[in-house]
């Protein structure tokens, strides 16, 4: 759940900006141009909020390539990068094309490093349009 909710804020920077504003975190758009731009692939409204059915294939591919591995945390499945995955992520984060993603991830880690349940609750509290959307609706 945490992965999907963080991905939601990564894909929808306007929602990230709104949530940070609601939480009294000042984000300056002139210093953070990544807060604007088109969404590459929309998420859908799923049972527990925003979701992308492509996760299954993407996570399977990353596991198959040895870039992430599954773990158990407090009785739940979780994912973590392997050493090879960290090397690839670090190399990508230094490129111009991935720098905006890296910068967004740093904001997420700094201000929203919360549990999946807490992130879901924040989405529900701050974005009633998502809660009211029919299951399967594109967000």
N, CA, C and O of each residue as an XYZ file, in Angstrom:
556
protein
N       0.835     -1.190      0.000
C       0.000      0.000      0.000
C       0.880      1.255      0.000
O       0.571      2.227     -0.688
N       1.968      1.236      0.764
C       2.816      2.424      0.836
C       3.386      2.770     -0.535
O       3.424      3.939     -0.918
N       3.823      1.771     -1.262
C       4.374      1.998     -2.597
C       3.359      2.697     -3.495
O       3.697      3.665     -4.176
N       2.137      2.220     -3.500
C       1.094      2.803     -4.354
C       0.775      4.239     -3.947
O       0.565      5.092     -4.808
N       0.738      4.508     -2.668
C       0.390      5.858     -2.221
C       1.524      6.840     -2.502
O       1.269      7.979     -2.892
N       2.769      6.413     -2.310
C       3.882      7.288     -2.650
C       3.941      7.508     -4.163
O       4.246      8.608     -4.624
N       3.652      6.469     -4.920
C       3.605      6.595     -6.373
C       2.525      7.595     -6.783
O       2.722      8.365     -7.723
N       1.398      7.590     -6.093
C       0.336      8.548     -6.373
C       0.874      9.978     -6.265
O       0.649     10.795     -7.158
N       1.578     10.279     -5.185
C       2.102     11.630     -5.004
C       3.247     11.928     -5.970
O       3.469     13.085     -6.324
N       3.961     10.918     -6.391
C       5.005     11.103     -7.391
C       4.400     11.441     -8.754
O       4.911     12.308     -9.463
N       3.325     10.765     -9.116
C       2.675     10.983    -10.418
C       1.803     12.226    -10.462
O       1.632     12.833    -11.519
N       1.258     12.600     -9.329
C       0.337     13.739     -9.265
C       0.937     14.827     -8.388
O       0.496     15.023     -7.256
N       1.941     15.540     -8.901
C       2.619     16.538     -8.061
C       1.705     17.662     -7.590
O       1.978     18.290     -6.567
N       0.616     17.927     -8.326
C      -0.318     18.944     -7.846
C      -0.983     18.482     -6.556
O      -1.250     19.292     -5.668
N      -1.251     17.179     -6.449
C      -1.832     16.642     -5.206
C      -0.790     16.667     -4.086
O      -1.123     16.934     -2.931
N       0.452     16.393     -4.424
C       1.524     16.481     -3.429
C       1.639     17.901     -2.907
O       1.727     18.123     -1.699
N       1.637     18.854     -3.814
C       1.732     20.250     -3.406
C       0.551     20.631     -2.497
O       0.735     21.299     -1.480
N      -0.648     20.206     -2.872
C      -1.833     20.522     -2.074
C      -1.739     19.897     -0.689
O      -2.050     20.554      0.305
N      -1.316     18.641     -0.607
C      -1.200     17.976      0.691
C      -0.143     18.654      1.548
O      -0.365     18.875      2.739
N       1.002     18.987      0.964
C       2.044     19.651      1.741
C       1.567     21.009      2.235
O       1.855     21.400      3.366
N       0.839     21.727      1.389
C       0.254     23.007      1.802
C      -0.712     22.790      2.969
O      -0.676     23.538      3.946
N      -1.569     21.781      2.874
C      -2.526     21.473      3.951
C      -1.808     21.111      5.252
O      -2.323     21.360      6.342
N      -0.625     20.526      5.127
C       0.155     20.135      6.302
C       1.110     21.238      6.740
O       1.978     21.016      7.584
N       0.947     22.431      6.163
C       1.737     23.615      6.518
C       3.214     23.463      6.153
O       4.087     23.985      6.846
N       3.488     22.743      5.056
C       4.839     22.641      4.526
C       4.892     23.545      3.306
O       4.128     23.365      2.357
N       5.789     24.513      3.333
C       5.880     25.482      2.245
C       6.704     24.905      1.102
O       7.857     24.518      1.293
N       6.110     24.848     -0.088
C       6.799     24.387     -1.283
C       6.791     25.539     -2.278
O       5.732     26.030     -2.668
N       7.970     25.958     -2.679
C       8.107     27.072     -3.615
C       8.179     26.520     -5.032
O       9.129     25.821     -5.385
N       7.170     26.836     -5.846
C       7.116     26.340     -7.218
C       8.282     26.816     -8.057
O       8.702     26.111     -8.975
N       8.816     27.989     -7.771
C       9.925     28.484     -8.586
C      11.184     27.665     -8.347
O      12.030     27.546     -9.234
N      11.310     27.105     -7.158
C      12.461     26.256     -6.867
C      12.171     24.791     -7.155
O      13.088     23.970     -7.148
N      10.933     24.453     -7.405
C      10.542     23.073     -7.634
C       9.684     22.957     -8.888
O       8.486     22.691     -8.790
N      10.276     23.151    -10.062
C       9.483     23.110    -11.287
C       8.881     21.744    -11.572
O       8.017     21.629    -12.441
N       9.310     20.715    -10.872
C       8.750     19.382    -11.072
C       7.313     19.283    -10.585
O       6.641     18.282    -10.834
N       6.833     20.315     -9.891
C       5.459     20.269     -9.410
C       4.434     20.507    -10.516
O       3.229     20.461    -10.269
N       4.899     20.752    -11.699
C       3.987     20.910    -12.824
C       4.359     19.902    -13.896
O       5.484     19.402    -13.916
N       3.434     19.603    -14.776
C       3.736     18.696    -15.875
C       2.667     17.638    -16.048
O       1.808     17.435    -15.190
N       2.750     16.977    -17.176
C       1.756     15.962    -17.533
C       2.013     14.660    -16.777
O       3.139     14.355    -16.384
N       0.948     13.915    -16.592
C       1.034     12.607    -15.957
C       1.234     11.580    -17.054
O       0.443     11.497    -17.993
N       2.297     10.801    -16.931
C       2.631      9.834    -17.981
C       1.593      8.720    -18.079
O       1.157      8.378    -19.179
N       1.197      8.158    -16.957
C       0.202      7.086    -16.952
C      -0.700      7.269    -15.736
O      -0.223      7.296    -14.602
N      -1.989      7.392    -15.973
C      -2.935      7.644    -14.890
C      -3.166      6.398    -14.033
O      -3.074      5.266    -14.510
N      -3.466      6.635    -12.771
C      -3.815      5.564    -11.849
C      -5.331      5.411    -11.862
O      -6.043      6.254    -12.407
N      -5.818      4.332    -11.261
C      -7.254      4.120    -11.156
C      -7.656      4.105     -9.689
O      -6.839      3.854     -8.804
N      -8.939      4.380     -9.452
C      -9.497      4.287     -8.095
C      -9.725      2.816     -7.825
O     -10.475      2.148     -8.537
N      -9.075      2.322     -6.799
C      -9.159      0.919     -6.420
C      -9.715      0.848     -5.006
O     -10.021      1.875     -4.400
N      -9.844     -0.336     -4.497
C     -10.466     -0.558     -3.189
C      -9.866      0.306     -2.075
O     -10.595      0.836     -1.237
N      -8.538      0.446     -2.068
C      -7.885      1.213     -0.996
C      -7.276      2.512     -1.514
O      -6.292      3.004     -0.962
N      -7.853      3.059     -2.563
C      -7.362      4.322     -3.096
C      -6.681      4.140     -4.439
O      -6.958      3.175     -5.151
N      -5.786      5.064     -4.794
C      -5.124      5.017     -6.091
C      -4.301      3.738     -6.272
O      -3.664      3.252     -5.337
N      -4.330      3.207     -7.499
C      -3.646      1.947     -7.792
C      -3.333      1.883     -9.279
O      -4.013      2.511    -10.091
N      -2.320      1.134     -9.628
C      -1.976      0.895    -11.029
C      -1.835     -0.604    -11.231
O      -0.959     -1.218    -10.623
N      -2.664     -1.208    -12.061
C      -2.558     -2.655    -12.285
C      -1.212     -3.074    -12.870
O      -0.859     -4.252    -12.813
N      -0.464     -2.140    -13.426
C       0.847     -2.457    -13.988
C       1.877     -2.807    -12.914
O       2.947     -3.325    -13.233
N       1.565     -2.529    -11.637
C       2.520     -2.843    -10.570
C       2.949     -4.299    -10.610
O       4.135     -4.592    -10.456
N       2.014     -5.215    -10.814
C       2.333     -6.638    -10.781
C       3.431     -6.978    -11.784
O       4.413     -7.630    -11.431
N       3.274     -6.546    -13.015
C       4.275     -6.818    -14.039
C       5.593     -6.103    -13.781
O       6.668     -6.677    -13.958
N       5.500     -4.842    -13.362
C       6.718     -4.070    -13.106
C       7.516     -4.650    -11.940
O       8.734     -4.801    -12.028
N       6.827     -4.970    -10.857
C       7.525     -5.527     -9.702
C       8.121     -6.893    -10.041
O       9.236     -7.210     -9.625
N       7.377     -7.697    -10.795
C       7.896     -9.000    -11.224
C       9.147     -8.854    -12.075
O      10.104     -9.612    -11.918
N       9.138     -7.885    -12.971
C      10.310     -7.651    -13.821
C      11.505     -7.196    -12.989
O      12.627     -7.647    -13.219
N      11.274     -6.307    -12.025
C      12.368     -5.828    -11.178
C      12.938     -6.951    -10.308
O      14.147     -7.021    -10.083
N      12.058     -7.825     -9.824
C      12.519     -8.987     -9.050
C      13.325     -9.911     -9.956
O      14.400    -10.377     -9.580
N      12.800    -10.173    -11.154
C      13.472    -11.061    -12.094
C      14.848    -10.568    -12.508
O      15.743    -11.370    -12.773
N      15.019     -9.265    -12.562
C      16.314     -8.693    -12.933
C      17.239     -8.527    -11.724
O      18.373     -8.069    -11.866
N      16.756     -8.901    -10.535
C      17.586     -8.809     -9.340
C      17.750     -7.397     -8.814
O      18.702     -7.114     -8.087
N      16.831     -6.503     -9.172
C      16.937     -5.115     -8.728
C      16.182     -4.847     -7.434
O      16.526     -3.921     -6.699
N      15.163     -5.640     -7.148
C      14.453     -5.572     -5.865
C      14.234     -6.988     -5.364
O      14.366     -7.955     -6.114
N      13.898     -7.097     -4.087
C      13.569     -8.394     -3.495
C      12.394     -8.212     -2.547
O      12.145     -7.118     -2.039
N      11.683     -9.299     -2.321
C      10.544     -9.233     -1.399
C      11.026     -9.543      0.010
O      11.967    -10.311      0.216
N      10.356     -8.927      0.967
C      10.640     -9.157      2.379
C       9.300     -9.184      3.114
O       8.257     -8.875      2.536
N       9.340     -9.544      4.354
C       8.155     -9.472      5.209
C       8.419     -8.450      6.301
O       9.448     -8.497      6.975
N       7.486     -7.530      6.469
C       7.580     -6.525      7.513
C       6.254     -6.489      8.256
O       5.222     -6.132      7.689
N       6.293     -6.862      9.525
C       5.104     -6.852     10.367
C       3.960     -7.648      9.729
O       2.803     -7.229      9.762
N       4.304     -8.797      9.150
C       3.299     -9.670      8.562
C       2.830     -9.271      7.176
O       1.931     -9.911      6.631
N       3.414     -8.228      6.587
C       3.028     -7.774      5.259
C       4.191     -7.934      4.291
O       5.355     -7.813      4.672
N       3.861     -8.206      3.041
C       4.892     -8.252      2.001
C       5.412     -6.856      1.753
O       4.660     -5.881      1.756
N       6.699     -6.776      1.540
C       7.336     -5.495      1.249
C       8.409     -5.731      0.201
O       8.774     -6.869     -0.093
N       8.904     -4.644     -0.351
C       9.956     -4.712     -1.354
C      11.099     -3.823     -0.922
O      10.893     -2.782     -0.297
N      12.310     -4.244     -1.261
C      13.471     -3.391     -1.026
C      14.455     -3.599     -2.169
O      14.499     -4.652     -2.805
N      15.230     -2.567     -2.400
C      16.208     -2.666     -3.476
C      17.359     -3.566     -3.057
O      17.731     -3.628     -1.885
N      17.905     -4.251     -4.026
C      19.125     -5.023     -3.819
C      20.301     -4.079     -4.035
O      20.111     -2.918     -4.397
N      21.502     -4.568     -3.815
C      22.682     -3.737     -4.079
C      22.718     -3.332     -5.557
O      23.022     -2.185     -5.884
N      22.409     -4.271     -6.434
C      22.371     -3.945     -7.870
C      21.295     -2.898     -8.151
O      21.507     -1.997     -8.963
N      20.157     -3.004     -7.495
C      19.084     -2.024     -7.664
C      19.480     -0.651     -7.184
O      19.146      0.349     -7.819
N      20.189     -0.583     -6.071
C      20.662      0.711     -5.554
C      21.653      1.349     -6.533
O      21.626      2.560     -6.750
N      22.521      0.531     -7.119
C      23.490      1.062     -8.078
C      22.786      1.636     -9.309
O      23.145      2.712     -9.786
N      21.793      0.922     -9.815
C      21.044      1.411    -10.976
C      20.290      2.684    -10.611
O      20.318      3.656    -11.366
N      19.615      2.689     -9.459
C      18.858      3.872     -9.032
C      19.778      5.077     -8.859
O      19.435      6.181     -9.280
N      20.924      4.880     -8.254
C      21.869      5.993     -8.066
C      22.378      6.518     -9.404
O      22.496      7.728     -9.596
N      22.676      5.618    -10.318
C      23.154      6.046    -11.637
C      22.064      6.827    -12.370
O      22.346      7.863    -12.973
N      20.826      6.343    -12.325
C      19.725      7.044    -12.989
C      19.465      8.403    -12.355
O      19.188      9.374    -13.059
N      19.551      8.479    -11.040
C      19.222      9.734    -10.350
C      20.191     10.858    -10.702
O      19.876     12.032    -10.509
N      21.352     10.511    -11.209
C      22.323     11.530    -11.602
C      22.133     12.038    -13.028
O      22.829     12.959    -13.455
N      21.196     11.445    -13.765
C      20.975     11.878    -15.147
C      19.967     13.022    -15.177
O      19.119     13.145    -14.293
N      20.075     13.852    -16.205
C      19.160     14.987    -16.333
C      17.708     14.548    -16.433
O      16.830     15.184    -15.850
N      17.441     13.471    -17.162
C      16.055     13.065    -17.380
C      15.395     12.512    -16.121
O      14.174     12.594    -15.994
N      16.163     11.949    -15.184
C      15.589     11.393    -13.964
C      15.698     12.323    -12.761
O      15.154     12.029    -11.697
N      16.398     13.441    -12.924
C      16.589     14.360    -11.793
C      15.267     14.852    -11.194
O      15.154     14.915     -9.970
N      14.260     15.206    -12.013
C      12.987     15.638    -11.408
C      12.338     14.542    -10.540
O      11.745     14.840     -9.503
N      12.453     13.305    -10.960
C      11.901     12.204    -10.159
C      12.682     12.087     -8.857
O      12.093     11.939     -7.787
N      14.000     12.152     -8.948
C      14.829     12.095     -7.746
C      14.434     13.196     -6.768
O      14.308     12.951     -5.568
N      14.238     14.412     -7.284
C      13.882     15.530     -6.414
C      12.523     15.315     -5.750
O      12.356     15.619     -4.569
N      11.559     14.795     -6.498
C      10.240     14.492     -5.914
C      10.349     13.433     -4.833
O       9.732     13.548     -3.774
N      11.140     12.397     -5.106
C      11.311     11.323     -4.123
C      11.928     11.871     -2.837
O      11.550     11.452     -1.743
N      12.850     12.781     -2.959
C      13.458     13.371     -1.762
C      12.436     14.153     -0.945
O      12.454     14.107      0.285
N      11.545     14.870     -1.626
C      10.476     15.585     -0.916
C       9.553     14.582     -0.225
O       9.164     14.783      0.926
N       9.204     13.509     -0.923
C       8.341     12.485     -0.327
C       8.994     11.880      0.905
O       8.348     11.719      1.940
N      10.266     11.547      0.796
C      10.949     10.935      1.938
C      11.027     11.904      3.114
O      10.872     11.508      4.269
N      11.268     13.169      2.808
C      11.405     14.152      3.887
C      10.078     14.433      4.591
O      10.038     14.559      5.815
N       8.992     14.531      3.820
C       7.736     14.996      4.398
C       6.647     13.925      4.517
O       5.685     14.114      5.261
N       6.779     12.812      3.803
C       5.710     11.800      3.826
C       6.250     10.394      4.032
O       5.714      9.441      3.466
N       7.287     10.249      4.822
C       7.832      8.929      5.124
C       6.985      8.297      6.229
O       7.404      8.180      7.380
N       5.783      7.897      5.832
C       4.762      7.396      6.752
C       4.367      5.974      6.340
O       4.802      5.478      5.300
N       3.553      5.336      7.151
C       3.059      4.011      6.783
C       2.081      4.116      5.619
O       1.544      5.188      5.338
N       1.861      3.004      4.955
C       0.885      2.973      3.873
C      -0.504      3.346      4.358
O      -1.241      4.044      3.662
N      -0.861      2.891      5.532
C      -2.179      3.202      6.091
C      -2.311      4.698      6.360
O      -3.348      5.290      6.061
N      -1.280      5.308      6.916
C      -1.326      6.740      7.193
C      -1.393      7.536      5.889
O      -2.122      8.525      5.803
N      -0.647      7.114      4.887
C      -0.704      7.787      3.587
C      -2.098      7.659      2.968
O      -2.632      8.621      2.415
N      -2.676      6.463      3.066
C      -4.045      6.265      2.565
C      -5.009      7.194      3.285
O      -5.863      7.822      2.658
N      -4.871      7.279      4.591
C      -5.760      8.146      5.370
C      -5.596      9.614      4.963
O      -6.581     10.349      4.892
N      -4.374     10.037      4.699
C      -4.147     11.415      4.251
C      -4.815     11.679      2.906
O      -5.381     12.750      2.687
N      -4.747     10.701      2.008
C      -5.415     10.840      0.710
C      -6.925     10.949      0.926
O      -7.574     11.813      0.336
N      -7.473     10.094      1.751
C      -8.914     10.119      2.009
C      -9.351     11.435      2.659
O     -10.401     11.983      2.322
N      -8.538     11.937      3.593
C      -8.886     13.173      4.306
C      -8.767     14.420      3.424
O      -9.543     15.365      3.571
N      -7.812     14.416      2.526
C      -7.511     15.627      1.758
C      -8.084     15.652      0.354
O      -8.138     16.713     -0.268
N      -8.511     14.511     -0.156
C      -8.987     14.452     -1.534
C     -10.303     13.685     -1.622
O     -10.329     12.539     -2.071
N     -11.394     14.316     -1.192
C     -12.691     13.634     -1.186
C     -13.127     13.187     -2.584
O     -13.903     12.240     -2.709
N     -12.648     13.847     -3.624
C     -13.021     13.432     -4.976
C     -12.512     12.029     -5.290
O     -13.140     11.303     -6.061
N     -11.394     11.644     -4.710
C     -10.873     10.291     -4.921
C     -11.716      9.283     -4.166
O     -12.031      8.214     -4.689
N     -12.079      9.617     -2.945
C     -12.903      8.720     -2.129
C     -14.263      8.496     -2.795
O     -14.791      7.384     -2.785
N     -14.819      9.554     -3.368
C     -16.151      9.474     -3.970
C     -16.147      8.863     -5.366
O     -17.207      8.516     -5.888
N     -14.975      8.727     -5.979
C     -14.900      8.177     -7.335
C     -15.289      6.692     -7.325
O     -14.980      5.964     -6.382
N     -15.959      6.268     -8.374
C     -16.314      4.861     -8.517
C     -15.062      4.022     -8.698
O     -14.071      4.484     -9.264
N     -15.110      2.774     -8.210
C     -13.980      1.870     -8.394
C     -13.705      1.712     -9.895
O     -14.631      1.577    -10.694
N     -12.433      1.731    -10.260
C     -12.053      1.597    -11.656
C     -11.960      2.899    -12.413
O     -11.523      2.907    -13.564
N     -12.359      4.006    -11.801
C     -12.303      5.312    -12.449
C     -10.860      5.771    -12.560
O     -10.093      5.640    -11.606
N     -10.479      6.309    -13.718
C      -9.147      6.900    -13.871
C      -9.068      8.180    -13.068
O      -9.997      8.987    -13.062
N      -7.946      8.353    -12.391
C      -7.736      9.544    -11.564
C      -6.944     10.592    -12.323
O      -6.669     11.666    -11.788
